[in-house]
Amino acid sequence: MDIPDHLMDGDVMDTTEVHETTINMDPFVLDMRSPVAQTKHQKLSNGDRVAHSRSPSFRQEIMTTTAKPALEQLPYSTSQTGLVYDVRMRFHVEVRPEVNQGVHPEDPRRIYAIYKELVDAGLVDDPSTVSLAPSVLARIPTRFVTKQEVCAVHSERHWEFVISLELWDNEDLHNGGSQMDSIYLSKNSPMCARLSAGGAIEACRGILNEHVKNAIAVIRPPGHHAEHDEPMGFCLFNNVPIAVKACQNEFKDTCRKVLILDWDVHHGNGVQQAFYNDPNVLYISLHVHQGGKFYPAGPKGDHLHCGEGPGLGKNINIPWRTAGMTDADYVLAFQKIVMPIAQDFDPDLVVVSAGFDAAEGDMLGKCHVSPAGYAHMTHMLMSLADGKVAVCLEGGYNLRSIAVSALAVTRTLMGEPPGRLATTIPTPSGVDSIEEVLRQQAKYWPCLYPKDPSKRIKQTEGERIHDIVREYQAGWLWENLGMSDLFIAHSKTSRSFTNQVLATSNHSESRPLLVIFHDPPDLVGTPDPRTQRLELHNTWLTDSVKQYIRWAYDRGFAVIDVNVPKHLTDLEETHEHAEEIDGKKTIDETQLLAKYLWDNYIELSESKHIFMLGIGKAYTSIVNFLKENDRCRERLTKVIGFISDECTLPSYKSTTDDFLDRWYRDASKIFVATGHYVWEKHKFKPPGKKWGTLQRSDYNDMQEMLSHHCKEVTGILTVLTDDWEPEAAPVVGASEEET
């Protein structure tokens, strides 16, 4: 696909030219601005002014009179947006494309797809296209980056390795690339990498020299994964850090502080490494992290990596816990984290590592950011650094998605308002990630809240409320239902294990047994945004599980209640913010607890009807326990589960037992939140039997679900135990004579 020479070339507009301004034709608007008009106006009476203003001689005087320019240079707002594009960057290609059985995601057509979209939109001054835009992009010629500029970020060894690729044969290039981390190599890779980094530098220089007001650099190969001594993730030279350091060196105080905003769906590990202890570069990355499982894997992209030494607080990761993030998630992160911090930092230049792989349709990112979403983020960034924004292409692998996204960003840079957002409601996972980052970064930025109260709490000897709540529950269950603590052997000591398992005294008798595994109850209240204090009179404890325990006790059932704590309080309390226990670890430990209870208590009971009720994340532990302990099936009457929109729905499918899921479908009743992903996934087809018997709830909140379905669940239990006659429940604390 050849590009005509005239599409590759273009001159940078000199925006310092002074244009002569012709004053308005209406003499009554401009007579005080023109000395000639002022004199004529003063000599004429009111009656003669109208007639005189219509005379040809007066109009000629007005038309030939020029006003003195208000500014010696063009106003900044009339400068053009710059464009960096060089067709030679398309020459970095695979030497053996047939090995991948298809086109590599880092496709040479990526930059041409964007360029062609800009041409078709009339934004590039091209003779073959009729431009409808009031102004077009100013072409900024790229150049080869120098060794000195590259070695400000990379090692000399790294530079020499990349340059040496020109001398390798195709066999070595293929084998060498296959042994690296997500890299392919060719003889043209050094040339393209040097042009890409040089293009990023020239885009920033064009802005700082005031030749253009802002710029977009359509460059490849991308750069933000390349580390000091290692190419990786499709990246050879780290373009944006090279450009930032080159401009800081050249422009000194006018480019001292730089914000690098990275909205590529992957974490820019190479950019983070380059500036991790630099107080003058603020690096903010929004990326899918998935607990360190998403590329580049590992913990460095988490919210706890905040910089070090003088750069502490200048590295901000906003790691999404899942894919599927939307415009609303990104805009909320900008509003609550990016913009307050960026305004506080007050940069001299903003450089965007603009990967478009979070765009709708990208096969690697699997997120849903629209062109309007990218435009809104660009629009907010343009309020910083007097509008000095350089957008440099990183990833993005759906050709259509990157083209329309880059077009939206370019239109915004040129002054058009962003389009409307399709959704303004962020995902629960996105909100959780943002709040997690806020708590961490509030330690370093005065503009952010909530602040960490741990120091104040430690001085006042505060206690974690989840332990106090469980102690309250244990007291209430003992006083009202006679339930006491069951002995459980634990491998470690924690206050949170006290009263973890409570049971009625008749749990071993021949009566229906209800075993409940549940997450802790909820505290509902609105904290003060500054102090984070909760007013007790406006805070409620919601514990809908109590309804089920009370009903079972009144019915004469035996009850075992298992609380699954989200945090284990250490004996030496730090009073710092505690993250929830790792989900998989909690599930595994609860599964072991379920087996311990079965072997030591449940299986030894004489009950003919055993029911298991799993609530929230604890339900997954029950499913895993039952799959690995098939002898339980003979004793179990029914399994009931509650899954909120925040919980995963485990499958009961077994690779060794074809009849297991059939048994579970008949033996289960699972209430699933109305907003759970399973309903979207099975919009046109009912969920399979591997999930059990599912019922869609009208609610998403767990406490509301439990309360709403209480009568339905107790009705099921009543029907299944109709062959058992309940005895009158004893009065707690009554003497034998009274009973």
C-alpha positions in Angstrom: 0.0 0.0 0.0 2.1 2.9 -1.3 1.7 6.5 0.0 2.3 9.4 -2.5 5.2 11.6 -1.6 2.9 14.6 -1.0 1.2 12.7 1.9 4.6 12.3 3.6 5.9 15.8 3.4 4.7 19.0 4.9 6.1 22.2 6.3 5.6 23.4 9.9 3.5 26.5 9.9 5.2 29.6 11.3 2.6 30.8 13.8 4.6 34.0 14.7 3.5 35.9 11.6 1.6 39.1 12.3 -1.5 39.5 10.2 -2.9 42.9 9.5 -6.4 43.4 10.9 -9.1 45.2 8.9 -11.6 47.1 11.1 -15.3 46.5 10.9 -17.3 48.1 8.1 -19.8 49.7 10.5 -18.7 53.2 11.4 -20.9 53.4 14.5 -19.2 50.3 15.9 -15.6 51.3 15.1 -15.5 55.1 14.8 -13.8 55.4 18.2 -11.1 52.8 17.2 -10.1 54.7 14.0 -8.4 58.2 14.4 -9.8 59.2 11.0 -13.3 58.1 11.9 -13.0 59.8 15.4 -12.2 63.2 13.8 -15.0 63.0 11.3 -17.4 61.9 13.9 -16.6 64.8 16.2 -17.1 67.4 13.5 -20.5 66.2 12.3 -23.8 66.9 14.0 -26.1 64.0 14.9 -28.3 64.7 11.9 -25.4 64.6 9.5 -23.7 61.4 10.8 -26.0 58.9 9.2 -25.8 60.6 5.8 -22.0 60.9 6.1 -21.6 57.3 7.1 -23.4 56.3 3.9 -21.1 58.4 1.6 -18.6 56.5 -0.6 -15.7 58.6 0.6 -16.2 57.9 4.2 -16.5 54.1 3.6 -13.3 54.2 1.6 -11.5 55.9 4.5 -12.8 53.2 6.9 -11.8 50.3 4.6 -8.2 51.7 4.1 -7.7 52.4 7.8 -6.0 49.5 9.8 -6.1 49.0 13.5 -2.9 48.4 15.4 -2.6 44.7 16.3 -3.5 44.0 19.9 -0.6 41.5 20.1 2.7 41.4 18.4 2.2 37.6 17.8 -0.8 35.6 16.8 -3.0 34.6 19.8 -2.1 31.1 21.0 -5.6 29.9 20.4 -5.2 30.4 16.6 -2.1 28.2 16.3 -2.5 24.9 14.6 -2.4 21.3 15.9 0.7 19.5 14.8 0.9 16.0 13.2 3.9 13.7 13.1 3.6 10.9 10.5 6.2 9.1 8.4 5.4 6.2 6.1 8.8 4.7 6.8 7.7 3.6 10.2 5.5 1.0 8.5 8.7 -0.9 7.4 9.1 -2.6 10.8 7.5 -6.0 9.9 7.7 -9.7 10.8 10.3 -11.6 8.8 8.1 -14.8 9.0 4.5 -13.7 9.3 3.3 -17.2 8.4 4.5 -18.5 11.8 1.7 -16.6 13.6 -0.9 -17.9 11.2 -2.3 -14.4 10.8 -1.4 -10.8 11.2 0.5 -9.8 14.3 -1.4 -7.5 16.6 1.3 -4.8 16.2 0.3 -4.5 12.5 2.2 -2.0 10.3 -1.1 -0.8 9.0 -2.0 0.7 12.4 -0.4 4.1 11.7 -1.7 4.2 8.1 -5.3 3.5 9.3 -5.1 6.5 11.6 -3.4 8.7 9.0 -6.0 7.8 6.4 -8.8 8.5 8.8 -7.4 12.0 9.4 -7.0 12.6 5.6 -10.6 11.4 4.9 -11.8 13.7 7.6 -10.2 16.7 5.8 -7.8 17.4 8.6 -4.6 16.9 6.5 -3.7 19.3 3.7 -3.7 16.9 0.9 -4.4 17.8 -2.8 -6.3 14.6 -3.4 -8.8 15.4 -0.6 -11.2 18.4 -0.4 -10.7 19.7 3.1 -13.9 21.0 4.8 -12.1 21.9 8.0 -11.5 25.6 8.8 -7.8 24.7 9.5 -5.7 21.6 8.9 -3.0 19.9 10.8 0.5 21.4 10.6 2.9 18.7 9.5 5.9 18.2 11.8 8.8 16.3 10.0 10.2 13.5 12.1 13.9 12.7 12.3 16.2 9.9 13.6 16.8 10.0 17.4 20.4 10.3 18.4 22.4 7.9 20.5 22.8 10.5 23.2 19.0 11.0 23.4 18.3 7.3 23.7 21.0 6.7 26.3 19.3 9.2 28.6 16.7 6.5 29.2 18.3 3.2 27.9 21.7 1.7 28.4 24.4 1.9 25.7 24.2 -1.8 25.4 20.5 -1.6 24.6 21.2 1.1 21.9 23.9 -1.0 20.3 21.7 -4.1 20.3 18.8 -2.4 18.5 21.2 -0.8 15.9 22.9 -4.1 15.3 19.7 -5.6 14.0 20.4 -4.1 10.6 23.2 -6.7 10.2 21.3 -9.8 11.3 19.9 -12.3 8.8 16.3 -13.3 8.7 16.9 -16.6 10.6 18.6 -14.8 13.5 16.0 -12.1 13.5 13.1 -14.6 13.8 14.8 -16.7 16.4 16.0 -13.7 18.4 12.5 -12.2 18.5 10.9 -15.4 19.5 13.1 -15.7 22.6 12.2 -12.2 23.8 9.1 -11.0 25.6 6.5 -10.3 22.9 8.8 -8.9 20.3 9.4 -9.4 16.6 12.5 -8.1 14.8 13.5 -7.1 11.2 16.3 -5.3 9.4 14.2 -2.2 9.3 13.4 -2.2 13.1 16.3 0.1 14.0 15.2 2.7 11.4 11.6 2.6 12.5 12.5 2.7 16.2 14.7 5.7 15.7 12.1 7.5 13.7 9.4 6.7 16.3 11.4 8.1 19.2 12.5 11.1 17.0 8.9 11.8 16.1 7.9 11.9 19.7 10.7 14.4 20.4 9.8 16.6 17.5 6.1 16.7 18.5 7.1 18.0 21.9 9.6 20.4 20.5 7.1 21.8 18.1 4.8 22.7 21.0 7.5 24.1 23.3 8.9 26.2 20.4 5.3 27.5 19.9 5.2 26.4 16.3 2.0 24.5 17.2 -0.4 24.7 20.1 -0.5 20.9 20.6 0.3 17.8 18.6 -0.4 14.2 17.8 2.4 11.8 16.9 1.2 8.8 14.9 4.3 6.6 15.5 5.4 3.0 15.8 6.8 0.8 17.1 5.3 1.7 20.5 7.5 2.3 23.5 6.1 2.3 27.0 7.1 -1.3 27.8 10.7 -1.0 26.8 12.9 -1.0 29.9 16.4 0.4 30.6 18.2 -2.6 29.1 15.4 -4.7 27.6 12.9 -4.4 24.7 9.6 -6.0 25.4 5.9 -5.9 24.7 6.2 -4.8 21.0 8.5 -1.9 22.2 12.2 -1.2 21.2 12.9 2.3 22.4 10.8 4.0 25.1 9.6 6.9 23.0 7.8 9.2 25.5 10.6 9.1 28.2 13.2 9.8 25.6 11.2 12.8 24.4 10.6 14.1 27.9 14.2 13.9 28.9 15.4 15.5 25.6 13.0 18.4 26.1 13.9 18.9 29.7 17.5 19.1 28.7 16.9 21.5 25.8 14.2 23.8 27.3 15.3 23.8 31.0 12.9 25.7 33.2 10.2 26.1 30.5 9.9 22.3 30.5 10.9 21.4 34.1 7.8 19.6 35.2 6.1 17.0 32.9 3.0 15.0 33.3 2.9 11.6 31.4 -0.6 10.3 31.3 -0.7 6.7 30.1 -4.2 5.5 29.1 -2.9 2.4 27.2 -4.8 -0.7 28.6 -1.4 -2.2 29.6 0.8 -0.8 32.4 3.7 1.2 31.1 6.4 -0.6 33.1 9.2 1.0 31.2 7.9 4.6 31.8 7.5 3.8 35.5 11.0 2.5 35.7 12.5 5.6 33.9 11.0 8.1 36.4 10.4 6.2 39.6 12.6 8.5 41.7 12.2 11.6 39.6 10.3 14.4 41.4 9.8 16.4 38.2 7.9 13.8 36.2 4.4 12.8 37.3 3.5 9.4 35.8 -0.2 8.4 35.9 -1.2 5.1 34.3 -4.8 3.7 33.9 -4.6 0.1 33.0 -6.1 -3.4 33.5 -4.2 -5.2 36.2 -6.3 -8.2 37.2 -4.2 -8.7 40.3 -1.0 -8.8 38.4 -2.2 -11.4 35.8 -2.6 -9.0 32.9 0.4 -8.1 30.7 3.0 -7.1 31.8 2.3 -9.5 34.7 3.6 -8.8 38.2 2.9 -6.5 41.1 4.7 -3.3 39.7 1.5 -2.0 38.2 -0.5 -2.1 41.5 -1.7 0.9 43.4 1.1 0.5 46.1 3.9 1.4 43.7 4.0 5.1 44.3 7.6 6.1 43.5 10.6 6.2 45.8 13.1 8.7 47.3 12.4 12.2 45.9 9.9 10.7 43.4 7.6 9.3 46.2 4.0 10.1 45.3 4.9 10.9 41.6 4.0 7.5 40.3 0.3 6.8 40.3 -1.1 3.5 39.1 -4.9 3.2 38.6 -5.1 -0.6 38.2 -8.5 -2.0 37.0 -9.3 -5.2 38.7 -11.1 -6.6 35.6 -11.4 -5.9 31.9 -14.6 -4.4 30.6 -14.0 -0.8 31.8 -16.2 1.9 30.2 -16.1 5.6 29.5 -17.7 6.2 32.9 -14.9 4.4 34.8 -12.2 6.4 33.0 -14.0 9.8 33.4 -14.6 9.1 37.1 -10.9 8.3 37.5 -10.0 11.6 35.8 -12.4 13.6 37.9 -11.4 12.1 41.3 -7.7 11.3 40.8 -6.0 12.4 37.6 -7.2 16.1 37.4 -6.9 17.1 41.1 -3.3 15.7 41.2 -2.4 17.1 37.8 -3.6 20.6 38.8 -1.7 20.4 42.0 1.4 19.3 40.2 1.0 22.1 37.6 3.1 20.7 34.7 4.8 22.7 32.0 4.0 20.0 29.4 1.6 17.1 29.2 2.6 14.0 27.2 0.0 11.3 26.6 1.1 7.7 26.1 -2.0 7.1 23.9 -2.6 3.4 23.5 -6.1 2.8 22.0 -6.3 -0.8 23.2 -8.9 0.0 25.8 -11.2 1.0 22.9 -14.4 -0.8 22.1 -13.6 -3.7 19.8 -9.9 -4.2 20.7 -9.2 -8.0 21.0 -6.5 -7.6 23.6 -7.9 -5.0 25.9 -11.5 -6.1 26.0 -12.7 -2.8 27.4 -15.3 -0.4 26.1 -13.9 3.1 25.9 -15.5 5.0 23.0 -14.0 7.8 20.8 -16.1 10.3 22.9 -14.5 8.9 26.0 -11.0 9.5 24.7 -12.1 13.0 23.5 -13.3 13.8 27.0 -10.0 12.7 28.6 -8.1 14.8 26.1 -10.3 17.8 26.7 -9.6 17.7 30.4 -5.8 17.4 29.9 -5.9 20.4 27.6 -6.7 22.6 30.6 -3.2 21.9 32.0 0.1 23.4 31.0 -1.5 26.2 29.0 -2.8 23.6 26.6 0.7 22.2 25.8 -0.4 18.5 25.1 1.5 16.0 23.0 -0.3 12.8 22.2 2.0 9.9 21.2 0.6 6.6 19.9 1.3 3.5 21.9 -0.8 0.3 21.5 -4.2 -0.4 20.0 -4.8 -3.3 17.7 -8.2 -3.0 16.1 -7.6 -0.9 13.0 -11.0 0.6 13.0 -11.1 1.3 16.7 -7.7 3.1 16.8 -8.6 5.1 13.7 -11.9 6.6 15.0 -10.4 7.0 18.5 -7.4 8.9 17.2 -9.6 11.1 15.0 -11.8 12.0 18.0 -8.7 13.0 20.0 -7.3 15.0 17.1 -10.6 16.9 16.6 -10.5 17.8 20.3 -6.9 19.0 20.1 -8.0 21.2 17.2 -10.7 22.8 19.4 -13.9 20.8 18.7 -15.9 19.9 21.8 -16.0 16.2 22.8 -19.0 14.1 21.8 -21.6 12.8 24.2 -20.9 9.9 26.4 -23.2 6.8 26.0 -22.9 5.9 29.7 -22.1 7.9 32.8 -22.6 5.0 35.4 -19.2 3.5 36.4 -18.9 -0.2 37.1 -18.8 -1.3 40.8 -15.3 -2.8 40.1 -14.1 0.5 38.7 -15.4 2.5 41.7 -13.6 0.1 44.0 -10.3 0.5 42.1 -10.6 4.3 42.2 -11.4 4.4 46.0 -8.4 2.1 46.6 -6.1 4.4 44.7 -7.5 7.5 46.5 -6.8 6.0 49.9 -3.2 5.3 48.9 -2.4 8.6 47.1 -4.1 10.8 49.7 -0.9 10.1 51.8 1.1 12.2 49.3 -1.4 14.7 47.8 -3.1 17.3 50.0 -5.9 17.7 47.4 -7.1 14.1 47.9 -9.4 12.6 50.4 -10.0 10.4 52.4 -6.8 10.8 54.6 -5.4 7.8 56.5 -6.7 7.9 60.1 -4.4 5.2 61.4 -2.1 7.5 63.4 -5.0 9.1 65.2 -6.7 5.8 65.8 -3.6 4.2 67.2 -3.2 7.1 69.7 -6.8 6.6 70.9 -6.5 2.8 71.0 -9.3 2.2 68.5 -10.7 -1.3 67.7 -11.7 -2.8 64.4 -15.5 -2.7 64.2 -15.8 -6.1 62.5 -14.5 -7.9 65.6 -16.9 -5.8 67.8 -19.8 -6.6 65.5 -19.2 -10.4 65.7 -18.9 -10.2 69.5 -22.3 -8.4 69.5 -23.8 -11.0 67.2 -22.5 -13.8 69.5 -23.9 -12.1 72.5 -27.3 -11.7 70.9 -27.4 -15.3 69.6 -26.5 -16.6 73.1 -29.0 -14.5 75.0 -31.9 -15.1 72.6 -31.2 -18.4 71.0 -28.7 -20.2 73.3 -26.1 -20.5 70.5 -22.5 -20.9 71.7 -19.0 -21.1 70.2 -17.9 -24.4 68.6 -14.3 -25.4 69.0 -12.3 -25.0 65.7 -8.6 -25.9 65.4 -6.8 -23.0 63.6 -3.2 -22.9 62.3 -2.8 -19.3 63.5 -4.2 -17.1 66.3 -6.4 -14.1 65.6 -9.1 -12.3 67.5 -11.3 -12.6 64.4 -11.5 -16.4 65.0 -13.3 -15.9 68.3 -17.0 -16.7 67.9 -16.4 -17.6 64.2 -18.6 -20.7 64.4 -21.7 -20.6 66.7 -24.2 -23.4 67.1 -27.4 -24.3 69.0 -26.9 -27.0 71.7 -29.0 -29.5 69.8 -26.8 -29.6 66.6 -26.1 -33.3 67.0 -29.8 -34.4 67.6 -32.2 -36.0 65.1 -33.7 -32.8 63.8 -33.3 -30.7 60.7 -29.9 -28.9 60.6 -29.3 -25.6 58.9 -25.6 -24.8 58.3 -25.1 -21.1 57.2 -21.8 -19.8 55.7 -21.9 -16.1 55.3 -19.9 -12.9 54.9 -19.9 -10.4 57.7 -22.9 -8.1 57.9 -22.9 -4.6 56.5 -22.5 -1.2 58.1 -24.4 1.5 56.2 -23.6 5.1 56.8 -22.1 8.2 55.1 -18.7 9.2 56.4 -17.5 12.7 56.6 -15.5 13.3 53.4 -12.7 15.1 55.3 -12.5 13.4 58.7 -13.9 10.0 57.6 -15.9 9.8 60.9 -19.2 7.9 61.0 -21.9 9.3 63.2 -23.2 6.4 65.1 -26.8 7.7 65.2 -26.7 7.8 61.4 -25.0 4.4 60.9 -26.9 1.1 60.7 -25.9 -2.6 61.1 -27.8 -4.6 58.5 -27.8 -8.4 59.2 -30.5 -10.1 57.3 -29.0 -13.6 58.1 -30.6 -13.2 61.6 -34.0 -13.6 60.0 -33.1 -17.1 58.8 -31.5 -18.1 62.1 -34.5 -16.9 64.1 -37.0 -18.7 61.8 -35.0 -22.0 62.0 -34.8 -21.8 65.8 -38.5 -21.1 66.2 -39.2 -24.0 63.9 -37.1 -26.4 66.0 -34.2 -26.7 63.7 -30.6 -27.0 64.8 -28.4 -24.2 63.5 -24.7 -23.8 62.9 -23.7 -20.3 61.9 -20.3 -19.7 60.3 -18.9 -16.1 59.9 -16.2 -15.8 57.2 -14.2 -12.7 58.1 -12.8 -10.4 55.4 -9.8 -9.6 57.5 -7.9 -11.3 60.3 -6.9 -8.9 63.1 -3.3 -9.4 64.2 -2.6 -9.7 67.9 -0.3 -6.7 67.4 -2.7 -4.3 65.7 -1.2 -1.7 63.3 -4.4 0.3 62.9 -3.7 0.9 59.2 -6.1 0.4 56.4 -6.4 -3.3 55.8 -7.2 -4.8 52.4 -9.7 -7.6 52.2 -8.1 -11.1 52.4 -7.2 -12.5 49.0 -10.3 -14.0 47.5 -8.8 -17.3 46.6 -7.2 -17.7 49.9 -10.5 -17.0 51.7 -12.3 -19.5 49.6 -9.6 -22.2 50.2 -9.6 -21.6 54.0 -13.4 -21.6 54.2 -13.5 -24.9 52.2 -11.1 -26.4 54.7 -13.3 -25.1 57.5 -16.4 -26.7 55.9 -14.6 -30.1 55.7 -13.6 -29.8 59.4 -17.1 -29.0 60.4 -18.5 -31.9 58.3 -16.0 -34.5 59.6 -16.2 -33.4 63.3 -19.8 -32.2 63.7 -22.3 -32.5 60.8 -21.6 -36.1 59.7 -21.8 -37.2 63.3 -25.2 -35.7 63.9 -28.4 -37.8 63.6 -30.2 -35.3 61.4 -32.2 -36.6 58.5 -32.5 -33.2 56.8 -29.3 -31.2 56.3 -29.4 -27.8 54.6 -26.5 -25.6 53.6 -27.0 -21.9 53.0 -24.1 -20.1 51.3 -24.1 -16.3 51.2 -21.8 -14.2 49.1 -18.3 -15.3 48.5 -18.8 -18.1 51.1 -21.1 -19.9 48.6 -18.1 -20.7 46.4 -16.4 -22.5 49.3 -19.5 -24.7 49.8 -19.5 -25.6 46.1 -15.8 -26.5 46.0 -16.2 -28.5 49.2 -19.2 -30.5 47.8 -17.4 -31.2 44.5 -14.5 -32.8 46.4 -16.5 -34.7 49.0 -19.1 -36.8 47.1 -20.2 -38.7 50.3 -21.9 -35.5 51.4 -24.5 -35.8 48.7 -26.3 -38.7 50.4 -26.9 -36.6 53.5 -27.7 -33.2 52.0 -31.3 -32.3 51.4 -30.9 -28.9 49.8 -28.2 -26.3 49.0 -29.3 -22.7 48.9 -27.1 -19.8 47.7 -27.2 -16.1 47.4 -24.9 -14.3 44.9 -24.7 -10.5 44.7 -23.5 -8.6 41.6 -20.0 -8.4 43.1 -19.6 -12.2 43.5 -18.5 -14.8 41.0 -20.8 -17.7 40.3 -19.0 -21.0 40.6 -19.8 -23.9 38.3 -20.6 -27.3 39.7 -19.3 -29.1 36.6 -16.9 -32.0 37.2 -14.4 -33.4 34.8 -14.7 -36.9 36.3 -18.4 -37.2 37.2 -20.9 -36.6 34.3 -23.9 -36.8 36.7 -22.7 -34.4 39.3 -24.2 -31.3 37.7 -27.5 -33.1 37.2 -27.6 -33.9 41.0 -26.7 -30.3 41.9 -29.4 -28.8 39.6 -32.1 -30.8 41.5 -30.5 -30.2 45.0 -29.9 -26.5 44.7 -31.7 -23.1 44.6 -29.4 -20.2 43.8 -30.6 -16.6 44.0 -28.5 -14.4 41.7 -28.5 -10.6 41.7 -30.4 -9.0 38.8 -27.3 -7.1 37.6 -25.0 -10.2 37.7 -23.0 -10.9 34.5 -24.5 -14.4 34.2 -27.8 -12.9 33.0 -26.1 -10.8 30.3 -24.1 -13.8 29.2 -27.3 -15.9 28.9 -29.5 -13.2 27.5 -30.9 -15.4 24.8 -30.4 -18.8 26.3 -31.1 -20.1 29.9 -28.1 -20.9 32.0 -27.0 -24.5 31.9 -27.4 -27.0 34.7 -23.7 -26.7 35.7 -24.6 -23.5 37.7 -27.4 -25.3 39.6 -31.0 -24.1 39.6 -30.8 -20.3 39.2 -33.4 -17.7 40.1 -33.0 -14.0 39.1 -33.5 -11.7 42.1 -35.0 -8.3 41.7 -32.1 -6.8 43.8 -28.4 -6.4 43.7 -27.6 -5.7 47.3 -27.0 -8.8 49.4 -29.0 -7.7 52.4 -32.0 -6.7 50.3 -31.8 -10.1 48.5 -31.8 -12.0 51.8 -34.7 -10.0 53.3 -36.8 -10.2 50.1 -36.4 -14.0 49.6 -36.6 -15.0 53.2 -40.3 -16.2 52.9 -39.5 -18.2 49.7 -36.5 -19.9 51.3 -38.3 -20.8 54.5 -41.2 -22.1 52.5 -38.9 -24.5 50.6 -37.4 -25.7 53.9 -40.9 -26.2 55.4 -42.0 -28.3 52.5 -38.9 -30.5 52.6 -39.3 -31.2 56.3 -43.0 -31.8 56.3 -42.3 -35.4 57.5 -40.8 -34.0 60.7 -42.9 -32.6 63.6 -41.1 -29.8 65.3 -41.0 -29.8 69.1 -41.8 -26.7 71.1 -38.7 -24.6 71.3 -37.3 -24.3 74.8 -37.2 -21.0 76.5 -33.6 -19.9 76.9 -32.7 -19.7 80.6 -35.8 -21.5 81.8 -35.5 -24.1 84.6 -36.4 -27.8 84.1 -39.4 -27.4 86.3 -40.8 -24.6 84.2 -40.3 -26.6 81.0 
